[in-house]
């Protein structure tokens, strides 16, 4: 939790808990590679650079096969309904993000009637190798491109959940010591615009994720972020089950049969209480709901399950109780 690449270097030092049974998830041991130029170390990040360094060819092939299966399994839209397509991605290999992305996928798929129209991209949960395609900038790009192929872009909706570490330049892609990159606001904006995906629920869990509000806000976009553009968020220790934002927004507020804006208000209040108890500088989560969002969100929310589901996993605040 620093600024720019100083933050990313600190994130790289996080290690997986030794309690991870027989499997050890990738750890961040090597230094962040020099991918960009310029005196401030951030020139060239807007296009969203991605680097694979020393990744096994067999691992790449295996992951490509898993991604192909997931993309091909995506069901086409239903002409009589506003359909949601859920993409949930953990862009960092720390197990907290793998756990969060998996459960977010379940919660969002149930809430938005997206069974068969959901893709989850995530690494290990810390106990065994991942059964899912890995989360990376490439896999996210291909998943979004596939969604754009099968959805009705005038009628249907993308629900995107990202969880990772972040920096004032964007969301970090960091897979052990072999994958590195930045999802910048301009890169995500250009990608969605290129694909013609205009109806969007974007839920971004990362430090400094408020930097996406300016470029991505619009009349057809609902955007919720874990922090403002100049604040860190909390709970991203590798052995957690949830970040603060994921626990409040996904594990509590969005499990309930309530409108998206009410869920956002509940989550922000909850996070504020947790941060107040911890005595930390507030993360200041952001919300922007465009003027035309109701035209497609109302039909979706009318089909929401009427029963709530209980939270799962260890609360994010357990770290505070343990003095972590």
Secondary structure, DSSP 4 states (H G I P E B T S, - for coil): --SHHHHHHHHHT----TTSTT-------SPPP---BSTTS-BT-TT--EEE-S--HHHHHHHHHHHHHHHHTPPPPPTTS--EEEEEEE-B-SHHHHHHHHHHHHHHHHHTT-TTSEEEE----SSS--SSPPP-HHHHHHHHHHHHHHS-TTT-EEEEEEES-EETTEEEEEETTTEEEEE-HHHHHHHHHHHT--SEEEEEESTTGGGHHHHH--TTEEEEESS-TT-------TT-S--HHIIIIIIIGGGSSS-HHHHHHHHHHHHHHHHHHHT------EEEE-TTTHHHHHHHHHTS-SS-----S--TTHHHHTT-
